[in-house]
Amino acid sequence: MKIWFLLAAGLFAAGDYFGILAPQYLYFYCLAALVLAVLLAVLAKFKPQGCYIAVCGAALFCAFGLAVGSRAMQPDAAAIDNYAGRMVTVYGSADLLSLKQRGDGVSFIMDCRAVQQENGTVQNASGRVRVFAAGADVSDFVSGNITVSGTLKVLHGFANPGSFDTENWNLQQGLKGRISAKKSALHIAKEPSISDKFFLFAYSLREKIRSTVPGEAGSVLCGMALGGYDGLIEATREAFSATGLAHILSVSGTHMALVAGFLILIIGRRGKLQIGIVLALLFLYALLCGGSAPVWRSFLMSAIALAGSGSYKKAQSGNIFCAAAVLLLLYNPLWLLDVGFQLSFAATGGLIFIYPQLKERLAFIKWSLVREGLAITLAAQLATLPLLVWYFNQLSFVTFAANILLVPAMEFLVIAALAGLCLPFAGTFIIYAAGVAMQPLLNAVHFLAGVPAAVVNLPHLPLACCVLYYLALLACFKQDWFTAAERRMTLLFCSLGITVLLAAKSLAPMPFTVHFIDVGQGDAALVQTSAGQNIIVDCGGLQGDFDTGSRILVPYLRYLGIDKLDLLALSHGHHDHAGGAAGLARLVKIDKLLLPQEKPSEDVQRLLRYIRPQDIITARAGSVYTLGPCRIEVLASGRGEGGGNESSVIMRVAEKDGSILFTGDADESIELAAVDKIKPADVLKVAHHGSNYSSTDMFLKQARPKLAVISAGAGNSYGHPGSEALQRLNAAGAKVLRTDKLGAVKVCFDGGRLQWYSYRYDKEFF
């Protein structure tokens, strides 16, 4: 493979990315692409005429990518979210593979075709909505032709660094809103189409595996064979992630290669007919797996490679790799933002560009099976390492062992499960046997994840580090692209560059900082002292099984490179303040715990399982605690039963450069009772999510905040923040910042200057 194919695909992808990121800067990006192309041409020591060709080609590919990416972000006049907040009737088709039984109802994703408003007007509609039908059962869905009536609501995700980007995911999936309706508001056509029958069949295959192999072993086996994470508890997901085995739960290149190899073994590869049959069966398998980006990437590469071999032409894997990337991004430019898509291509790139060299360098290993297994695993790990650290802020030291020891056995069970689905009589027994064999492998995953120091947390890397790493990797393993001198200079430059960037990041002085974390309708904040101590105040908490501690707070801390808390303080035990505390304590060491004077709520009782009694401090009015240069003053602490608002602790956290006033869910009576003790604060965490019954004029007069931060859920049913509270805050001269609008809010006290940033709009400052 020549380097120009890789550069062309890379420039197209870069254009696509910048077109998605900021389509309004299209012309500026085109100019930058031209400059980059000229530099590349000069560095490559082209002849003049070659230089012109290279510049034009690079500009063309980059501009093409920019056009594709920016077009994907153009507003759609027919988009269903134009009707947000209205009562509508939506006509469309259900994604039958998305059907999930959720408690007393069914959730699914619906592709919109038309929408009818209350006045009877019917118009075409595009986009997808997430629907929850209360009282419905999965068995009700005999077809995908659906009509549902309800209020269309906007989808809101959590805008925080480190955690799963829900808003980005919704954008990739074309999700525009959500509807909650009763079963009576849902109409399902009785006559299924051919495609409905196919996807209902695909759904039944998943259910067959889960019903044959109950428990998590069945969920894992189903995920490996047909894709998906349904039925996995949080601890198992974390274990697969910590051991670097999360890739096995999604159908990608390895699975497609296994299935292709198995089919070729049975059918043979003697001519075009056999290859055509294998391709047709692979296409059906891709559809059965839901047709995600990694699935289609794997299918496309397998198809091109097989078609090339069927016509007796040697398929060049590097060219196939680049062609697959461009074709898939032409089909859906937004797939470029998908973490799975990026990891899948990175791993495949490792197998193409690194594996052959590694295999040669491991020639001293006599057993070819062991040598090839080591080379494949190392190549994939080296290629995906920066992305794994970039997105998950973790480095696993057991990944290599887990992939070598467990993946081959798991891959064998995938083939066994798929074979079991195809066999009418012995199939159930084969699937059950595969499930039995899966359990010890699951135990091994949990064991490896629990090995001391198996995983280390790393702070967010500068993007330049990732670029330099990949450049160094190419210099190491693509020797035909570099002379010996160029390779040495490249490795030296990359090593020095990464060292300088990491040193600059770690040695930079830390100002007194507070992060108000977006946990929806709840409170959570992280205080970082100028001496490096870390304090969490409240942990959020949502209804249902979503754990804000492990899913939001822990990733946030990992993003910042924090693996220990000096203090966890809870204002009171209500679920929206303490619900995530146990999940946080399970994964992060906590030195001290500050609790209000109240009977522990259920959430606090779960938290106490992870805290030693001698590390618990009771918050009493007038108490003062010091943590390095930071002073923590408890200004008020009520008494209540089991987490009531009347128990809320009001405390002031201060350094010489600034101060923050935390108020929990204090209402008017608590504020008035404590008003004489309130001291001025630069930043106020507004009480009770901005309720009209908090933030009284007298309290604000004493606090005199410059910034007032409201932590509330977007579109919450309580009407928070209240209009009266907002008026009082504005009248007090405070700048109001809301997590439902801005996402996570970071406030820095740098030499007395107060600077704030929104993660939704100022990601580069986090």
PyMOL commands that set and color helices and strands:
alter all, ss='L'
color gray80, all
select helices_A, chain A and resi 3-21+23-43+48-72+80-83+138-140+166-173+183-185+194-212+216-226+234-242+246-249+253-267+272-288+293-310+317-331+333-337+339-353+355-361+368-392+399-405+407-422+427-449+463-477+479-481+484-507+548-559+575-578+581-587+602-608+613-615+645-647+668-677+687-690+697-703+723-731+739-742+763-765
alter helices_A, ss='H'
color red, helices_A
select strands_A, chain A and resi 87-102+105-116+122-124+128-134+145-151+175-182+186-188+394-396+455-457+512-516+524-528+534-539+564-565+567-569+589-590+593-595+597-598+616-618+624-627+630-637+639-640+649-655+658-662+683-685+707-710+735-738+745-750+753-758
alter strands_A, ss='S'
color yellow, strands_A
deselect
rebuild
show_as cartoon
